[in-house]
Amino acid sequence: MMQQQRLKQQQQQALMQQSLYHPGLLAPPQIEPILSGNLPPGFDSSTCRSVYVGNIHPQVTEPLLQEVFASTGPLEGCKLIRKDKSSYGFVDYFDRRSAALAIVTLNGRHLFGQPIKVNWAYASAQREDTSNHYNIFVGDLSPEVTDATLFACFSVYTSCSDARVMWDQKTGRSRGFGFVSFRNQQEAQSAINDLNGKWLGSRQIRCNWAAKGAGAVGEQNSDAKSVVELTSGTSDDGQEKVVNEDAPENNPQYTTVYVGNLAPEVTSVDLHRHFHALGAGVIEDVRIQRDKGFGFVRYSSHAEAARAIQLGNARLLFGKPVKCSWGSKPTPPGSSSNPLPPPAIGQIPGLSAMDLAAYQRQLALAKMAGAQAFMQPQGQRIGAPGQGIYDGGYGGIASTQPPMYF
């Protein structure tokens, strides 16, 4: 009896301390956090007293984690699981209110400069296995879109099983794209057809089939990355599902786009002009292997390259749909970061004066910071100003120079 009274006093003191910084917290009888991630179907948080803590900096110790989370209420237990790249942990409270308060106040808090992720903890068995589901890529997501927002958008299709927004491990911010899983292939295709170009938040989203392996949403850095695999400190087999952070889609050092299925007559100038018109970002280098039918376009950032892959894949260039994916090697540190000058327009066969003026405006808009993607019409053929112009690259780069970072 005395112990229960002591715990109640400690809880009240913790809540009073928090109310000094968050005056509205004591007003409602029940605190209900607005979650960034979508919980598994049927999950009931009404009796949950444990929270999952992800993206923990390596310097964080278990006593420090315990001290931070004790600020919202007395703890029943605290466990830190260390991993080489990103540790995680579980915090158990004596009551649900303290756990909810931890999610409200501590999610996104920086520990050693790295934002932690806080959510309800639940067993992996409560999450549906989506490994054999059909996955689509969703790009051009605005910063405010979360897992829950993305899932709500696509859950109008009854077979939608999961949705994840990819986030940057260092900053805790959205990387501007995500993945959605479906049980039914036809519904996944319908979602691509119906929602591509539709508004979600403050941007028009882009939808396409996810590259093979990229759509396994449980293997991505998302708002609920590790929660789905863990229960009371461990997963069903005692280990966290490993995130392949070295994969190109997860590694920020990959900034180069591989472009395949090129027509034999495509030159570096054509390729530069084609991708410049997409407005995906700042292009730093363009290389092409005309005899092999492929080339490379290097951007100034990983996010820009990801956007270029999404916008440029399957677009027609000289009558052939190009295939866009990540280059096989990351960009070496210290590589030149000077942007290429805008491609020369010259004489473009088959375009009227009005089309040419529109294309010039498109190029100008593409250079503006934060420009939206203005894509050329499907099948439009853009010719080179002259076949004698360099095909090996730009800025004095010889055609025989090996593409080191591709």
BANULO-954036 format. One record per residue (C-alpha): residue number from 0; residue in one letter; z, x, y. Coordinates in nm, 3 decimals. Layout:
N
PT  num  residuo        w        u        v
PT  NUM        a        Z        X        Y
...
% end
This chain:
406
PT  num  residuo        w        u        v
PT    0        m    0.000    0.000    0.000
PT    1        m    0.097    0.278    0.240
PT    2        q   -0.222    0.466    0.154
PT    3        q   -0.439    0.164    0.237
PT    4        q   -0.267    0.122    0.573
PT    5        r   -0.317    0.490    0.647
PT    6        l   -0.688    0.465    0.562
PT    7        k   -0.724    0.158    0.782
PT    8        q   -0.562    0.340    1.074
PT    9        q   -0.795    0.637    1.026
PT   10        q   -1.097    0.406    1.024
PT   11        q   -0.986    0.235    1.343
PT   12        q   -0.927    0.569    1.514
PT   13        a   -1.273    0.691    1.411
PT   14        l   -1.438    0.375    1.539
PT   15        m   -1.248    0.392    1.867
PT   16        q   -1.360    0.753    1.910
PT   17        q   -1.722    0.656    1.846
PT   18        s   -1.697    0.361    2.086
PT   19        l   -1.634    0.604    2.371
PT   20        y   -1.992    0.727    2.328
PT   21        h   -2.145    0.406    2.194
PT   22        p   -1.972    0.116    2.378
PT   23        g   -2.160   -0.155    2.188
PT   24        l   -2.060   -0.046    1.839
PT   25        l   -1.734   -0.239    1.821
PT   26        a   -1.881   -0.560    1.959
PT   27        p   -2.055   -0.701    1.648
PT   28        p   -1.848   -0.785    1.340
PT   29        q   -2.099   -0.603    1.120
PT   30        i   -2.307   -0.295    1.198
PT   31        e   -2.652   -0.307    1.041
PT   32        p   -2.870    0.002    1.091
PT   33        i   -3.240   -0.026    1.166
PT   34        l   -3.384    0.190    0.892
PT   35        s   -3.675    0.426    0.937
PT   36        g   -3.771    0.406    0.570
PT   37        n   -3.852    0.108    0.349
PT   38        l   -3.594    0.044    0.077
PT   39        p   -3.701   -0.039   -0.279
PT   40        p   -3.762   -0.407   -0.359
PT   41        g   -3.442   -0.582   -0.455
PT   42        f   -3.217   -0.312   -0.311
PT   43        d   -2.898   -0.468   -0.175
PT   44        s   -2.719   -0.253    0.081
PT   45        s   -2.441   -0.509    0.139
PT   46        t   -2.207   -0.327   -0.097
PT   47        c   -2.341    0.026   -0.051
PT   48        r   -2.091    0.286    0.073
PT   49        s   -2.295    0.605    0.022
PT   50        v   -2.556    0.769    0.242
PT   51        y   -2.823    1.023    0.166
PT   52        v   -2.860    1.319    0.405
PT   53        g   -3.193    1.504    0.399
PT   54        n   -3.365    1.792    0.579
PT   55        i   -3.042    1.994    0.602
PT   56        h   -3.065    2.341    0.754
PT   57        p   -2.979    2.629    0.513
PT   58        q   -2.689    2.739    0.737
PT   59        v   -2.511    2.405    0.704
PT   60        t   -2.212    2.429    0.470
PT   61        e   -2.045    2.151    0.277
PT   62        p   -1.729    2.164    0.496
PT   63        l   -1.946    2.133    0.808
PT   64        l   -2.137    1.840    0.659
PT   65        q   -1.807    1.676    0.571
PT   66        e   -1.675    1.730    0.924
PT   67        v   -1.986    1.581    1.085
PT   68        f   -1.987    1.268    0.872
PT   69        a   -1.611    1.218    0.890
PT   70        s   -1.667    1.130    1.255
PT   71        t   -1.770    0.778    1.151
PT   72        g   -1.493    0.713    0.900
PT   73        p   -1.278    0.857    0.617
PT   74        l   -1.476    1.013    0.334
PT   75        e   -1.429    0.953   -0.035
PT   76        g   -1.659    1.242   -0.124
PT   77        c   -1.923    1.479    0.007
PT   78        k   -2.173    1.686   -0.188
PT   79        l   -2.433    1.935   -0.064
PT   80        i   -2.725    2.028   -0.291
PT   81        r   -2.891    2.350   -0.180
PT   82        k   -3.264    2.411   -0.201
PT   83        d   -3.466    2.708   -0.081
PT   84        k   -3.661    2.523    0.185
PT   85        s   -3.470    2.204    0.257
PT   86        s   -3.126    2.112    0.126
PT   87        y   -2.991    1.760    0.094
PT   88        g   -2.662    1.591    0.028
PT   89        f   -2.467    1.271   -0.031
PT   90        v   -2.169    1.134    0.156
PT   91        d   -1.947    0.862    0.007
PT   92        y   -1.730    0.646    0.234
PT   93        f   -1.442    0.415    0.150
PT   94        d   -1.616    0.124    0.323
PT   95        r   -1.968    0.010    0.405
PT   96        r   -1.909   -0.012    0.781
PT   97        s   -1.848    0.361    0.810
PT   98        a   -2.162    0.434    0.608
PT   99        a   -2.370    0.203    0.827
PT  100        l   -2.224    0.366    1.136
PT  101        a   -2.327    0.707    1.001
PT  102        i   -2.687    0.591    0.964
PT  103        v   -2.685    0.443    1.315
PT  104        t   -2.534    0.744    1.492
PT  105        l   -2.622    1.050    1.285
PT  106        n   -2.983    0.996    1.173
PT  107        g   -3.194    1.246    1.366
PT  108        r   -2.897    1.454    1.481
PT  109        h   -2.977    1.825    1.505
PT  110        l   -2.775    2.070    1.299
PT  111        f   -2.874    2.428    1.373
PT  112        g   -3.179    2.295    1.554
PT  113        q   -3.304    2.089    1.258
PT  114        p   -3.290    1.706    1.260
PT  115        i   -3.117    1.552    0.959
PT  116        k   -3.237    1.234    0.789
PT  117        v   -2.972    0.976    0.705
PT  118        n   -3.034    0.665    0.495
PT  119        w   -2.872    0.454    0.227
PT  120        a   -2.840    0.635   -0.106
PT  121        y   -2.968    0.457   -0.413
PT  122        a   -3.072    0.528   -0.771
PT  123        s   -3.426    0.638   -0.840
PT  124        a   -3.448    0.362   -1.101
PT  125        q   -3.441    0.112   -0.815
PT  126        r   -3.765    0.253   -0.677
PT  127        e   -4.090    0.155   -0.846
PT  128        d   -4.289    0.438   -1.002
PT  129        t   -4.606    0.467   -0.793
PT  130        s   -4.751    0.775   -0.962
PT  131        n   -5.032    0.569   -1.120
PT  132        h   -5.089    0.344   -0.820
PT  133        y   -5.388    0.353   -0.585
PT  134        n   -5.319    0.545   -0.267
PT  135        i   -5.483    0.526    0.073
PT  136        f   -5.456    0.759    0.371
PT  137        v   -5.359    0.611    0.709
PT  138        g   -5.429    0.829    1.013
PT  139        d   -5.389    0.814    1.391
PT  140        l   -5.036    0.674    1.363
PT  141        s   -4.847    0.648    1.690
PT  142        p   -4.513    0.835    1.711
PT  143        e   -4.302    0.519    1.693
PT  144        v   -4.443    0.407    1.356
PT  145        t   -4.191    0.451    1.073
PT  146        d   -4.202    0.395    0.698
PT  147        a   -4.074    0.042    0.751
PT  148        t   -4.335   -0.034    1.017
PT  149        l   -4.616    0.098    0.800
PT  150        f   -4.494   -0.093    0.495
PT  151        a   -4.464   -0.416    0.696
PT  152        c   -4.823   -0.375    0.815
PT  153        f   -4.968   -0.334    0.464
PT  154        s   -4.728   -0.560    0.272
PT  155        v   -4.949   -0.859    0.357
PT  156        y   -5.124   -0.741    0.039
PT  157        t   -4.900   -0.846   -0.248
PT  158        s   -4.967   -0.535   -0.457
PT  159        c   -4.852   -0.295   -0.181
PT  160        s   -4.576   -0.092   -0.346
PT  161        d   -4.481    0.183   -0.102
PT  162        a   -4.558    0.334    0.239
PT  163        r   -4.459    0.670    0.385
PT  164        v   -4.509    0.833    0.723
PT  165        m   -4.530    1.212    0.707
PT  166        w   -4.287    1.391    0.938
PT  167        d   -4.246    1.748    1.055
PT  168        q   -3.951    1.915    0.888
PT  169        k   -3.867    2.129    1.192
PT  170        t   -3.894    1.871    1.469
PT  171        g   -3.825    1.549    1.281
PT  172        r   -4.126    1.391    1.451
PT  173        s   -4.411    1.203    1.291
PT  174        r   -4.716    1.409    1.199
PT  175        g   -4.940    1.115    1.284
PT  176        f   -5.046    1.010    0.935
PT  177        g   -4.909    0.861    0.617
PT  178        f   -4.988    0.715    0.275
PT  179        v   -4.970    0.363    0.131
PT  180        s   -4.964    0.278   -0.241
PT  181        f   -5.106   -0.032   -0.411
PT  182        r   -5.078   -0.160   -0.767
PT  183        n   -5.421   -0.320   -0.745
PT  184        q   -5.732   -0.114   -0.663
PT  185        q   -5.922   -0.406   -0.513
PT  186        e   -5.638   -0.484   -0.274
PT  187        a   -5.627   -0.118   -0.171
PT  188        q   -5.999   -0.135   -0.093
PT  189        s   -5.946   -0.460    0.097
PT  190        a   -5.672   -0.297    0.303
PT  191        i   -5.909   -0.013    0.394
PT  192        n   -6.183   -0.257    0.492
PT  193        d   -5.957   -0.498    0.680
PT  194        l   -5.716   -0.266    0.861
PT  195        n   -5.934    0.033    0.947
PT  196        g   -5.955    0.042    1.327
PT  197        k   -5.680   -0.218    1.373
PT  198        w   -5.393   -0.162    1.616
PT  199        l   -5.053   -0.057    1.485
PT  200        g   -4.808    0.031    1.759
PT  201        s   -4.996    0.194    2.044
PT  202        r   -5.296    0.326    1.846
PT  203        q   -5.584    0.211    1.630
PT  204        i   -5.522    0.334    1.277
PT  205        r   -5.780    0.490    1.045
PT  206        c   -5.777    0.401    0.675
PT  207        n   -5.951    0.569    0.384
PT  208        w   -5.889    0.662    0.023
PT  209        a   -5.639    0.945   -0.006
PT  210        a   -5.766    1.275   -0.138
PT  211        k   -5.683    1.329   -0.503
PT  212        g   -5.319    1.433   -0.529
PT  213        a   -5.245    1.368   -0.162
PT  214        g   -5.162    1.004   -0.214
PT  215        a   -4.861    1.065   -0.435
PT  216        v   -4.636    0.943   -0.158
PT  217        g   -4.323    1.042   -0.342
PT  218        e   -4.430    1.405   -0.314
PT  219        q   -4.468    1.413    0.063
PT  220        n   -4.238    1.495    0.353
PT  221        s   -4.156    1.140    0.459
PT  222        d   -3.862    0.956    0.609
PT  223        a   -3.735    0.870    0.260
PT  224        k   -3.865    1.171    0.069
PT  225        s   -3.565    1.252   -0.148
PT  226        v   -3.373    0.928   -0.140
PT  227        v   -3.606    0.771   -0.390
PT  228        e   -3.537    1.033   -0.653
PT  229        l   -3.161    1.068   -0.626
PT  230        t   -2.842    0.890   -0.717
PT  231        s   -2.485    1.005   -0.648
PT  232        g   -2.594    1.361   -0.586
PT  233        t   -2.857    1.398   -0.857
PT  234        s   -3.168    1.230   -0.987
PT  235        d   -3.201    1.082   -1.333
PT  236        d   -3.266    1.425   -1.476
PT  237        g   -3.026    1.601   -1.239
PT  238        q   -3.287    1.752   -1.010
PT  239        e   -3.459    1.657   -0.689
PT  240        k   -3.832    1.597   -0.713
PT  241        v   -3.996    1.911   -0.578
PT  242        v   -4.205    1.876   -0.264
PT  243        n   -4.511    2.099   -0.265
PT  244        e   -4.479    2.227    0.091
PT  245        d   -4.741    2.496    0.024
PT  246        a   -5.013    2.237   -0.027
PT  247        p   -5.261    2.235    0.264
PT  248        e   -5.169    1.884    0.375
PT  249        n   -4.803    1.992    0.408
PT  250        n   -4.848    2.347    0.538
PT  251        p   -4.889    2.375    0.918
PT  252        q   -5.066    2.711    0.878
PT  253        y   -5.373    2.532    0.740
PT  254        t   -5.594    2.455    1.040
PT  255        t   -5.943    2.486    0.890
PT  256        v   -6.164    2.202    0.768
PT  257        y   -6.406    2.259    0.480
PT  258        v   -6.731    2.069    0.533
PT  259        g   -6.953    2.022    0.228
PT  260        n   -7.278    1.846    0.134
PT  261        l   -7.458    1.982    0.440
PT  262        a   -7.833    1.938    0.475
PT  263        p   -8.028    2.269    0.457
PT  264        e   -8.139    2.242    0.820
PT  265        v   -7.785    2.208    0.963
PT  266        t   -7.689    2.504    1.183
PT  267        s   -7.357    2.616    1.327
PT  268        v   -7.456    2.453    1.654
PT  269        d   -7.518    2.121    1.478
PT  270        l   -7.187    2.143    1.296
PT  271        h   -7.001    2.233    1.616
PT  272        r   -7.161    1.946    1.805
PT  273        h   -7.091    1.700    1.523
PT  274        f   -6.717    1.778    1.510
PT  275        h   -6.681    1.823    1.884
PT  276        a   -6.805    1.466    1.927
PT  277        l   -6.525    1.336    1.703
PT  278        g   -6.268    1.435    1.964
PT  279        a   -6.014    1.537    1.699
PT  280        g   -5.893    1.842    1.891
PT  281        v   -5.973    2.192    2.013
PT  282        i   -6.224    2.380    1.797
PT  283        e   -6.168    2.756    1.773
PT  284        d   -6.434    2.866    1.527
PT  285        v   -6.730    2.736    1.328
PT  286        r   -6.887    2.908    1.027
PT  287        i   -7.165    2.794    0.799
PT  288        q   -7.321    2.901    0.468
PT  289        r   -7.662    2.736    0.500
PT  290        d   -7.787    2.858    0.162
PT  291        k   -7.483    2.704   -0.010
PT  292        g   -7.466    2.383    0.189
PT  293        f   -7.116    2.409    0.331
PT  294        g   -6.931    2.530    0.637
PT  295        f   -6.592    2.555    0.805
PT  296        v   -6.447    2.431    1.131
PT  297        r   -6.119    2.580    1.251
PT  298        y   -5.894    2.383    1.486
PT  299        s   -5.605    2.496    1.704
PT  300        s   -5.345    2.301    1.505
PT  301        h   -5.279    2.150    1.164
PT  302        a   -5.258    1.797    1.306
PT  303        e   -5.598    1.830    1.471
PT  304        a   -5.755    1.952    1.147
PT  305        a   -5.599    1.660    0.957
PT  306        r   -5.741    1.420    1.213
PT  307        a   -6.086    1.582    1.185
PT  308        i   -6.081    1.543    0.805
PT  309        q   -6.000    1.175    0.839
PT  310        l   -6.252    1.106    1.116
PT  311        g   -6.533    1.325    0.985
PT  312        n   -6.528    1.258    0.612
PT  313        a   -6.841    1.069    0.491
PT  314        r   -6.998    1.064    0.839
PT  315        l   -7.373    1.121    0.831
PT  316        l   -7.515    1.449    0.959
PT  317        f   -7.890    1.491    0.925
PT  318        g   -7.896    1.191    0.694
PT  319        k   -7.632    1.317    0.450
PT  320        p   -7.265    1.212    0.432
PT  321        v   -7.053    1.524    0.480
PT  322        k   -6.746    1.586    0.267
PT  323        c   -6.438    1.703    0.455
PT  324        s   -6.127    1.858    0.304
PT  325        w   -5.884    2.141    0.372
PT  326        g   -5.998    2.503    0.366
PT  327        s   -5.867    2.696    0.068
PT  328        k   -5.662    2.948    0.269
PT  329        p   -5.416    2.919    0.560
PT  330        t   -5.501    3.064    0.898
PT  331        p   -5.344    3.413    0.923
PT  332        p   -5.077    3.453    1.193
PT  333        g   -5.216    3.613    1.506
PT  334        s   -5.567    3.476    1.462
PT  335        s   -5.759    3.421    1.783
PT  336        s   -5.658    3.098    1.954
PT  337        n   -5.935    3.090    2.213
PT  338        p   -6.121    2.758    2.207
PT  339        l   -6.497    2.763    2.172
PT  340        p   -6.697    2.652    2.474
PT  341        p   -6.844    2.301    2.448
PT  342        p   -7.169    2.302    2.251
PT  343        a   -7.491    2.301    2.451
PT  344        i   -7.669    1.968    2.451
PT  345        g   -8.026    2.080    2.516
PT  346        q   -8.309    1.855    2.407
PT  347        i   -8.197    1.611    2.140
PT  348        p   -8.489    1.449    1.958
PT  349        g   -8.477    1.076    1.901
PT  350        l   -8.231    0.995    2.179
PT  351        s   -8.316    0.788    2.486
PT  352        a   -8.190    0.885    2.830
PT  353        m   -7.919    0.621    2.797
PT  354        d   -7.811    0.753    2.456
PT  355        l   -7.804    1.108    2.589
PT  356        a   -7.591    1.007    2.886
PT  357        a   -7.349    0.827    2.654
PT  358        y   -7.333    1.132    2.429
PT  359        q   -7.256    1.356    2.729
PT  360        r   -6.972    1.127    2.830
PT  361        q   -6.848    1.140    2.472
PT  362        l   -6.834    1.518    2.480
PT  363        a   -6.650    1.518    2.812
PT  364        l   -6.393    1.269    2.687
PT  365        a   -6.340    1.471    2.370
PT  366        k   -6.218    1.764    2.580
PT  367        m   -5.946    1.561    2.749
PT  368        a   -5.593    1.600    2.615
PT  369        g   -5.504    1.310    2.394
PT  370        a   -5.859    1.172    2.398
PT  371        q   -5.926    0.892    2.153
PT  372        a   -6.178    0.946    1.877
PT  373        f   -6.527    0.845    1.990
PT  374        m   -6.752    0.871    1.688
PT  375        q   -7.130    0.878    1.689
PT  376        p   -7.308    0.590    1.510
PT  377        q   -7.356    0.623    1.136
PT  378        g   -7.685    0.790    1.052
PT  379        q   -7.756    0.924    1.401
PT  380        r   -7.945    1.250    1.371
PT  381        i   -7.846    1.520    1.616
PT  382        g   -8.089    1.808    1.617
PT  383        a   -8.037    2.164    1.738
PT  384        p   -8.168    2.283    2.076
PT  385        g   -8.340    2.564    1.896
PT  386        q   -8.344    2.700    1.545
PT  387        g   -8.331    3.054    1.677
PT  388        i   -7.972    3.013    1.797
PT  389        y   -7.703    3.190    1.595
PT  390        d   -7.605    3.044    1.258
PT  391        g   -7.325    3.280    1.168
PT  392        g   -7.064    3.169    1.420
PT  393        y   -6.969    3.215    1.783
PT  394        g   -6.846    3.483    2.016
PT  395        g   -7.041    3.768    1.862
PT  396        i   -6.928    3.698    1.508
PT  397        a   -7.191    3.827    1.271
PT  398        s   -7.324    3.600    1.001
PT  399        t   -7.224    3.851    0.736
PT  400        q   -6.859    3.856    0.839
PT  401        p   -6.648    3.705    0.559
PT  402        p   -6.456    3.389    0.654
PT  403        m   -6.112    3.540    0.594
PT  404        y   -5.908    3.229    0.659
PT  405        f   -6.130    2.973    0.489
% end
